[in-house]
Amino acid sequence: MTKSKKMGKQQTTSKNNSFFERFANQITNWTGSSPAFLIAASIVVLWAACGPIFEYSETWQLVINTGTTIITFLMVFLIQKSQNKDSKAIQLKLNELIAANEFTSNRMVDIENLTEEELDRLHKFYSKLSQLAKKEGDIHLSHSIDAANELHQKKEEQRTKAKSKKP
């Protein structure tokens, strides 16, 4: 087994998660389940059924408003934690794919740390790559901006030479 595979296996089987990490994962998984939805829906139906008993009072309304506000407030943080973790894992997987492929540009590793302006500039580069690939007629020929520019310039030179040779 290679070193990177061993590292990956250690990371996925790690049991050294903090209490909060384990708790957050369990709650996030549970709240996304069908039983959690059914329980929440049942609570709302039970609350609505109690309306006539409590004469639709302000206290009756306050119960559901307070309960849902507290749960929503806490869930925002748990969902954000889960999103951050998932995003980090996806970025690491993409970085591994970029690093493992000899034809990809290493410029793309860690682009999530760039500013919005830098990302816009990078987008323009790849738009240019797309335009150059369209001009070449085969999008599989080039794998980076540098290679695309080089290839495009060579072809332009050849076209210019060919035009100058024609009478």
C-alpha positions in Angstrom: 0.0 0.0 0.0 1.4 3.4 -0.9 2.1 6.1 1.6 -0.8 8.3 0.3 -3.2 5.3 0.6 -2.0 4.6 4.1 -2.5 8.3 5.1 -6.0 8.2 3.5 -6.9 5.1 5.4 -5.7 6.5 8.7 -7.7 9.7 8.1 -10.9 7.9 7.3 -10.6 5.5 10.3 -9.5 8.0 12.8 -11.3 7.7 16.1 -9.6 10.8 17.7 -12.5 13.1 16.9 -13.4 15.5 19.7 -16.7 15.1 21.5 -18.2 18.1 19.6 -17.1 16.6 16.3 -18.8 13.3 17.0 -21.9 15.0 18.4 -22.2 17.4 15.4 -21.8 14.5 12.9 -24.4 12.4 14.7 -26.9 15.3 14.9 -26.3 16.4 11.3 -26.8 12.8 10.1 -29.9 12.3 12.2 -31.6 15.6 11.4 -31.3 14.8 7.7 -33.1 11.5 8.1 -36.7 10.6 7.4 -37.5 9.8 11.1 -36.4 13.3 12.1 -38.7 14.9 9.5 -41.6 12.8 10.6 -41.0 13.8 14.3 -40.8 17.5 13.3 -44.0 17.2 11.2 -45.7 15.4 14.1 -44.8 18.1 16.5 -46.3 20.8 14.2 -49.5 18.7 13.7 -49.8 18.2 17.5 -49.2 21.9 18.1 -51.8 22.8 15.5 -54.3 20.3 17.1 -53.8 22.0 20.5 -54.8 25.4 19.1 -58.5 25.1 19.9 -57.6 23.8 23.4 -55.5 26.9 24.1 -57.9 29.1 22.2 -55.1 30.1 19.8 -53.6 32.3 22.5 -50.4 34.2 22.3 -48.7 31.6 24.5 -49.8 28.8 22.1 -48.2 30.7 19.3 -45.1 31.6 21.4 -44.4 27.9 22.0 -43.9 27.0 18.4 -42.2 30.3 17.6 -39.7 30.0 20.4 -39.1 26.3 19.7 -38.5 26.7 16.0 -36.3 29.8 16.5 -34.0 28.0 19.0 -33.7 24.9 16.8 -33.1 26.9 13.7 -30.4 29.0 15.5 -28.5 25.9 16.6 -28.9 24.1 13.3 -27.4 27.0 11.4 -24.1 26.3 13.1 -24.2 22.6 12.8 -25.1 22.8 9.1 -22.3 25.3 8.5 -19.8 23.1 10.3 -20.9 20.2 8.1 -20.6 22.3 5.0 -17.2 23.5 5.9 -16.0 19.9 6.5 -17.5 18.7 3.2 -16.0 21.6 1.3 -12.6 21.0 2.7 -12.8 17.3 1.9 -13.9 18.0 -1.7 -11.1 20.6 -2.1 -8.5 18.0 -0.9 -9.8 15.4 -3.3 -9.7 17.8 -6.2 -6.2 18.8 -5.2 -5.1 15.2 -5.2 -6.6 14.7 -8.7 -4.8 17.7 -10.0 -1.5 16.7 -8.4 -1.8 13.1 -9.7 -2.4 14.0 -13.3 0.7 15.1 -15.2 -1.3 17.1 -17.8 -3.1 19.3 -15.3 -1.9 22.7 -14.2 -0.7 22.9 -10.6 -2.0 26.5 -10.6 -5.4 25.1 -9.7 -4.3 23.7 -6.4 -5.6 25.8 -3.5 -7.4 28.3 -5.7 -10.1 28.4 -3.0 -7.8 30.8 -1.1 -7.7 33.3 -3.9 -9.5 36.6 -3.8 -12.6 37.2 -5.9 -10.6 39.3 -8.3 -7.9 36.6 -8.7 -10.6 34.0 -9.4 -12.1 36.3 -12.0 -8.7 36.7 -13.7 -8.3 32.9 -13.6 -11.8 32.5 -15.1 -10.7 34.9 -18.0 -7.7 32.7 -18.6 -9.8 29.6 -18.9 -12.3 31.4 -21.1 -9.4 32.2 -23.4 -8.3 28.6 -23.3 -11.8 27.6 -24.4 -11.8 30.1 -27.2 -8.4 28.9 -28.4 -9.6 25.3 -28.3 -12.6 26.2 -30.4 -10.3 27.8 -32.9 -8.2 24.7 -33.1 -11.3 22.5 -33.6 -10.3 19.9 -31.0 -10.7 20.7 -27.3 -8.5 17.8 -26.3 -5.3 19.2 -27.8 -4.3 21.7 -25.1 -4.2 21.2 -21.3 -3.0 24.6 -20.1 -3.1 28.3 -21.1 0.6 28.2 -21.8 0.4 25.2 -24.0 -2.7 26.6 -25.8 -1.0 30.0 -26.4 2.1 28.2 -27.7 0.2 25.9 -30.0 -2.0 28.7 -31.2 1.0 30.9 -32.0 2.7 28.1 -33.9 -0.4 27.5 -36.0 -0.8 31.2 -36.7 2.9 31.3 -37.8 2.3 28.3 -40.1 -0.9 30.0 -41.5 1.0 33.2 -42.1 3.8 31.4 -43.9 1.3 29.4 -46.0 -0.5 32.6 -47.0 2.7 34.4 -47.9 3.7 31.4 -50.2 0.5 31.6 -52.1 0.7 33.7 -55.3 
